[in-house]
Amino acid sequence: MEGFTKEISKKNIMKKILITGGAGFIGAHVVKHFVKKYTNDQIINLDCLTYAAEPKNLTDVESCENYKFLKININNAENIDDVFKDHSITHVIHLAAESHVDRSIENSIDFALTNVIGTVNLLNAAKNNWSEDRDHLFYHISTDEVYGSLGLKGSFKESTKYDPKSPYSASKASSDHFVRSYFSTHNLPVVISNCSNNYGPFQNQEKFIPKVISSLKKKEPIPIYGQGKNIRDWLHVKDHVSAIEKIFNEGEVGETYNIGGGYEISNLQLVIKIIKVYSELYPSGYDYNQLISFVDDRKGHDFRYSIDSSKIQSMLGWSSKIKFEDGIKKTIKWYVEEN
């Protein structure tokens, strides 16, 4: 399997690309992009349609000849193996995951099952069904939260030691390690990316930015953990999709790439910024700042995330393009006018 250790092949053979979690927030954007751009490849969207999925976001690709949807849970090893056999899967973009930190604190077992066991099921199916004479890739998409928490200085590099603080990040860290182990043990062609906080259309309403926008629409309290000083690096989902595409096509097997938006802001300052943009878009004379409400801090709340994207920038020529001011304005308009 010597060929698996080299740069990902660009053979002109039709790919059968399995995208897991394709009805979710990031997944829907990835599916739509790949279906529309790679018309000579078959895109198979596998999703078990949990609360976080929204099939209507994929209506404009449902009739495309190169698109197929499968309602299957990655926790079912036998079903996953059948998918690889029945559809001759050649490539995987693995996005399916339980992703809400608060939920992981209340119910960790679902995160262990989906994020860890589900990933292992996919790895086993790939290992058992792929051969040396075909172009293959298992692309595992993960989070910067596996690295733990930062102080006011420094950024996460690909070499940063893992130090997950929540059950969610622990489950993703475990899945990352399993993916790397299959590369080392079985020579499975894998690549991993760890991204910062995504925002944009299609995101579930329980996530921070959609929740803030929903609260503004309804003039309800905007809950902010602690004193709102926790800092996140925000990445527009379309920039993330462009990075995923770049890694999928040009990434080096066995490598990890960090993907960040390069826009750090505290939760409180983010809410204030969203309020300002919202008030400009929909002037009413109402003081939305009075909706800001501080609540008890979350258990194990990481203080700061910051991504160093220099590796993907230098090796693959990728960089984020969407300025936060433009991205957040379009995001607010989508949730108000189209959702």
C-alpha positions as CSV (number, residue, x, y, z in Angstrom):
1,M,0.0,0.0,0.0
2,E,3.0,2.3,-0.7
3,G,0.9,4.6,-2.8
4,F,-1.3,5.6,0.1
5,T,1.6,7.4,1.8
6,K,2.1,9.8,-1.1
7,E,0.1,12.9,-2.0
8,I,-3.6,12.2,-2.7
9,S,-4.0,11.0,-6.2
10,K,-5.8,13.1,-8.8
11,K,-6.8,10.3,-11.1
12,N,-9.7,10.9,-13.5
13,I,-11.7,8.0,-12.2
14,M,-15.2,8.6,-11.0
15,K,-15.2,8.9,-7.2
16,K,-17.9,7.5,-5.0
17,I,-17.8,10.1,-2.2
18,L,-19.6,9.2,1.1
19,I,-20.3,12.4,3.1
20,T,-21.5,11.6,6.6
21,G,-23.6,14.1,8.5
22,G,-24.6,15.7,5.2
23,A,-27.9,17.0,6.5
24,G,-26.2,18.9,9.3
25,F,-25.0,22.5,9.4
26,I,-21.5,22.1,7.8
27,G,-22.4,18.9,6.1
28,A,-25.2,20.5,4.0
29,H,-22.9,23.1,2.7
30,V,-20.3,20.5,1.8
31,V,-22.8,18.3,0.1
32,K,-24.3,21.1,-2.0
33,H,-20.9,22.3,-3.1
34,F,-19.6,18.9,-4.1
35,V,-22.8,17.8,-5.8
36,K,-22.9,21.0,-7.9
37,K,-19.2,21.2,-8.7
38,Y,-18.2,17.6,-9.1
39,T,-20.9,16.4,-11.4
40,N,-18.8,13.4,-12.7
41,D,-18.5,12.0,-9.2
42,Q,-21.3,10.3,-7.2
43,I,-22.1,12.0,-3.8
44,I,-23.7,9.8,-1.2
45,N,-25.1,11.7,1.8
46,L,-25.4,9.5,4.9
47,D,-27.3,11.0,7.8
48,C,-29.5,9.5,10.5
49,L,-31.4,12.8,10.8
50,T,-31.1,13.7,14.4
51,Y,-32.5,16.9,15.9
52,A,-29.5,18.8,14.4
53,A,-30.3,17.7,10.8
54,E,-32.4,19.8,8.4
55,P,-33.2,17.9,5.1
56,K,-34.9,21.0,3.6
57,N,-31.5,22.6,3.3
58,L,-30.7,20.1,0.5
59,T,-33.8,20.4,-1.6
60,D,-32.0,22.1,-4.4
61,V,-29.7,19.0,-5.0
62,E,-32.2,16.2,-4.3
63,S,-33.0,15.8,-8.0
64,C,-29.4,15.8,-9.2
65,E,-28.3,12.6,-10.9
66,N,-25.0,12.4,-9.0
67,Y,-26.7,12.7,-5.5
68,K,-28.1,10.0,-3.3
69,F,-29.3,10.2,0.3
70,L,-29.2,7.3,2.8
71,K,-30.8,7.5,6.2
72,I,-28.4,5.4,8.2
73,N,-26.8,5.7,11.7
74,I,-23.0,5.3,11.7
75,N,-23.3,3.4,15.0
76,N,-24.6,0.4,13.0
77,A,-21.4,-1.3,11.8
78,E,-23.2,-3.8,9.6
79,N,-25.2,-1.2,7.8
80,I,-22.1,0.9,7.3
81,D,-20.2,-2.0,5.8
82,D,-23.1,-2.7,3.5
83,V,-23.0,0.9,2.3
84,F,-19.3,0.6,1.3
85,K,-20.1,-2.6,-0.5
86,D,-23.3,-1.6,-2.2
87,H,-22.2,1.8,-3.4
88,S,-18.5,1.0,-4.0
89,I,-17.4,3.9,-1.8
90,T,-14.0,5.2,-2.7
91,H,-13.7,8.4,-0.6
92,V,-15.1,9.5,2.8
93,I,-15.6,13.0,4.1
94,H,-16.6,12.3,7.7
95,L,-18.6,15.1,9.4
96,A,-21.3,13.1,11.3
97,A,-20.9,13.9,15.0
98,E,-22.7,14.9,18.2
99,S,-21.4,18.4,18.5
100,H,-23.1,20.4,21.3
101,V,-20.9,20.8,24.3
102,D,-23.8,21.4,26.7
103,R,-25.5,18.2,25.6
104,S,-22.3,16.3,26.1
105,I,-22.1,17.4,29.7
106,E,-25.6,16.1,30.4
107,N,-25.4,12.9,28.3
108,S,-21.9,11.8,27.4
109,I,-22.7,8.3,26.2
110,D,-24.3,9.5,22.9
111,F,-21.1,11.4,22.2
112,A,-18.9,8.4,22.8
113,L,-21.2,6.2,20.7
114,T,-21.5,8.4,17.7
115,N,-18.2,10.3,17.7
116,V,-15.9,7.4,18.7
117,I,-17.7,4.1,17.8
118,G,-19.3,5.5,14.7
119,T,-15.9,6.7,13.5
120,V,-14.4,3.3,14.1
121,N,-17.2,1.7,12.2
122,L,-16.4,3.8,9.2
123,L,-12.7,3.2,9.5
124,N,-13.3,-0.6,9.6
125,A,-15.6,-0.4,6.6
126,A,-12.9,1.5,4.7
127,K,-10.2,-0.9,5.8
128,N,-12.2,-4.0,4.8
129,N,-13.4,-2.7,1.5
130,W,-10.6,-0.6,0.0
131,S,-7.7,-2.0,-2.1
132,E,-4.3,-0.7,-3.2
133,D,-5.2,-0.4,-6.8
134,R,-7.8,2.4,-6.3
135,D,-7.6,6.0,-5.3
136,H,-9.0,6.3,-1.8
137,L,-9.2,8.8,1.0
138,F,-10.7,8.9,4.5
139,Y,-11.0,12.6,5.5
140,H,-12.0,13.1,9.1
141,I,-13.2,16.5,10.1
142,S,-12.6,17.5,13.7
143,T,-12.5,20.5,16.0
144,D,-10.0,22.8,17.7
145,E,-11.6,22.0,21.0
146,V,-9.4,18.8,21.2
147,Y,-6.5,21.0,22.1
148,G,-8.1,22.3,25.3
149,S,-8.0,26.0,26.4
150,L,-5.6,28.9,25.8
151,G,-4.7,31.9,27.8
152,L,-4.5,35.4,26.3
153,K,-1.5,34.5,24.1
154,G,-0.6,31.7,21.6
155,S,-2.6,29.7,19.1
156,F,-3.2,26.1,18.4
157,K,-0.8,24.4,16.0
158,E,-1.1,21.0,14.5
159,S,1.6,19.9,17.0
160,T,-0.2,21.2,20.0
161,K,-0.7,18.5,22.7
162,Y,-4.3,17.3,23.0
163,D,-5.9,18.4,26.3
164,P,-9.7,18.1,25.8
165,K,-11.8,19.6,28.7
166,S,-15.4,18.6,27.8
167,P,-17.0,15.2,27.0
168,Y,-17.6,16.5,23.5
169,S,-14.0,17.4,22.9
170,A,-12.8,14.2,24.6
171,S,-14.9,12.2,22.1
172,K,-13.5,14.1,19.2
173,A,-10.0,13.7,20.4
174,S,-10.5,10.0,20.7
175,S,-11.9,9.8,17.2
176,D,-8.8,11.8,15.9
177,H,-6.5,9.3,17.6
178,F,-8.4,6.3,16.1
179,V,-8.1,7.8,12.6
180,R,-4.4,8.3,13.0
181,S,-4.0,4.8,14.4
182,Y,-5.6,3.3,11.3
183,F,-3.1,5.2,9.2
184,S,-0.2,3.9,11.3
185,T,-1.5,0.3,11.8
186,H,-3.3,-0.4,8.6
187,N,-1.8,2.2,6.3
188,L,-5.3,3.5,5.6
189,P,-5.1,6.8,3.6
190,V,-6.4,9.4,6.0
191,V,-6.3,13.1,6.5
192,I,-7.6,15.2,9.4
193,S,-8.6,18.8,9.8
194,N,-9.4,20.7,13.0
195,C,-11.5,23.8,12.6
196,S,-12.5,26.8,14.7
197,N,-16.1,27.8,15.5
198,N,-18.2,27.9,12.3
199,Y,-21.1,30.3,11.6
200,G,-23.4,30.9,8.7
201,P,-26.8,29.7,7.3
202,F,-28.3,26.3,8.3
203,Q,-26.8,26.2,11.8
204,N,-29.0,24.7,14.5
205,Q,-30.9,27.2,16.7
206,E,-29.3,26.0,19.9
207,K,-25.8,27.2,18.8
208,F,-24.6,30.6,20.0
209,I,-24.9,32.9,17.0
210,P,-28.3,31.6,15.9
211,K,-29.5,31.7,19.5
212,V,-28.5,35.4,19.7
213,I,-30.3,36.3,16.5
214,S,-33.4,34.3,17.5
215,S,-33.4,36.2,20.9
216,L,-33.2,39.5,19.0
217,K,-36.1,38.6,16.7
218,K,-38.3,37.6,19.7
219,K,-36.9,40.3,22.1
220,E,-36.0,37.7,24.6
221,P,-33.0,37.6,27.0
222,I,-29.7,36.7,25.4
223,P,-28.0,34.2,27.7
224,I,-24.2,34.6,28.0
225,Y,-22.1,32.3,30.2
226,G,-20.2,33.8,33.1
227,Q,-19.0,37.3,32.3
228,G,-18.8,36.8,28.5
229,K,-15.0,37.0,28.5
230,N,-14.5,33.6,26.8
231,I,-12.9,34.1,23.4
232,R,-13.5,32.2,20.2
233,D,-12.0,32.2,16.7
234,W,-14.9,32.4,14.1
235,L,-14.8,30.8,10.6
236,H,-17.5,31.3,8.0
237,V,-18.9,28.0,6.9
238,K,-18.2,28.7,3.2
239,D,-14.6,29.4,4.0
240,H,-14.5,26.1,5.8
241,V,-16.0,24.3,2.8
242,S,-13.3,25.8,0.6
243,A,-10.7,24.5,3.0
244,I,-12.3,21.1,3.0
245,E,-12.3,21.0,-0.8
246,K,-8.6,22.1,-0.8
247,I,-7.5,19.4,1.7
248,F,-9.7,16.7,-0.1
249,N,-8.0,17.4,-3.4
250,E,-4.5,18.4,-2.5
251,G,-3.8,17.4,1.1
252,E,-1.1,15.0,2.0
253,V,-2.1,11.6,3.3
254,G,-1.4,11.2,7.0
255,E,-1.3,15.0,7.7
256,T,-3.4,17.2,9.9
257,Y,-4.5,20.7,8.9
258,N,-5.8,23.4,11.3
259,I,-8.5,25.7,9.8
260,G,-9.2,29.0,11.4
261,G,-11.1,32.2,10.4
262,G,-8.6,34.5,12.0
263,Y,-11.3,36.5,13.8
264,E,-11.1,36.3,17.6
265,I,-13.7,38.0,19.8
266,S,-15.1,37.5,23.2
267,N,-18.7,36.2,23.6
268,L,-19.9,39.5,25.1
269,Q,-18.2,41.6,22.3
270,L,-19.7,39.3,19.7
271,V,-23.2,39.8,21.1
272,I,-22.7,43.5,21.1
273,K,-21.5,43.4,17.5
274,I,-24.5,41.3,16.4
275,I,-26.9,43.7,18.2
276,K,-25.2,46.6,16.3
277,V,-25.5,45.0,12.9
278,Y,-29.1,43.8,13.6
279,S,-30.2,47.3,14.7
280,E,-28.7,48.8,11.5
281,L,-30.4,46.2,9.3
282,Y,-33.8,46.4,11.1
283,P,-34.0,49.8,12.9
284,S,-36.8,50.0,15.4
285,G,-35.6,52.3,18.1
286,Y,-35.5,49.4,20.5
287,D,-32.4,49.1,22.7
288,Y,-31.5,45.4,22.2
289,N,-28.5,45.7,24.6
290,Q,-31.0,45.5,27.5
291,L,-31.6,41.8,26.4
292,I,-28.0,40.8,27.4
293,S,-28.3,38.4,30.4
294,F,-25.4,36.7,32.2
295,V,-26.0,33.2,33.4
296,D,-24.0,30.7,35.4
297,D,-20.8,29.7,33.6
298,R,-20.7,26.3,31.9
299,K,-18.8,23.5,33.5
300,G,-15.2,23.2,32.2
301,H,-15.7,26.2,30.0
302,D,-12.6,26.7,27.9
303,F,-11.4,30.3,28.1
304,R,-9.9,30.9,24.6
305,Y,-9.5,29.1,21.2
306,S,-7.2,30.4,18.6
307,I,-6.1,28.6,15.4
308,D,-2.8,29.0,13.7
309,S,-3.6,28.3,10.0
310,S,-0.1,28.8,8.7
311,K,0.3,25.2,7.6
312,I,-2.7,25.0,5.3
313,Q,-1.8,28.5,4.0
314,S,1.8,27.7,3.2
315,M,1.3,24.0,2.0
316,L,-2.0,24.3,0.2
317,G,-2.4,28.0,-0.5
318,W,-5.7,28.3,1.4
319,S,-6.8,31.3,3.4
320,S,-10.2,32.6,4.7
321,K,-11.8,35.1,2.3
322,I,-15.0,36.2,4.0
323,K,-14.6,39.2,6.4
324,F,-16.5,38.7,9.6
325,E,-18.4,41.9,9.2
326,D,-19.7,40.8,5.8
327,G,-20.3,37.2,6.9
328,I,-22.3,38.1,10.1
329,K,-24.4,40.6,8.2
330,K,-25.5,38.0,5.6
331,T,-25.9,35.4,8.4
332,I,-28.3,37.7,10.3
333,K,-30.3,38.4,7.2
334,W,-30.6,34.7,6.4
335,Y,-32.0,33.8,9.9
336,V,-34.4,36.8,9.9
337,E,-35.6,36.7,6.3
338,E,-35.2,33.1,5.0
339,N,-35.3,30.8,8.0
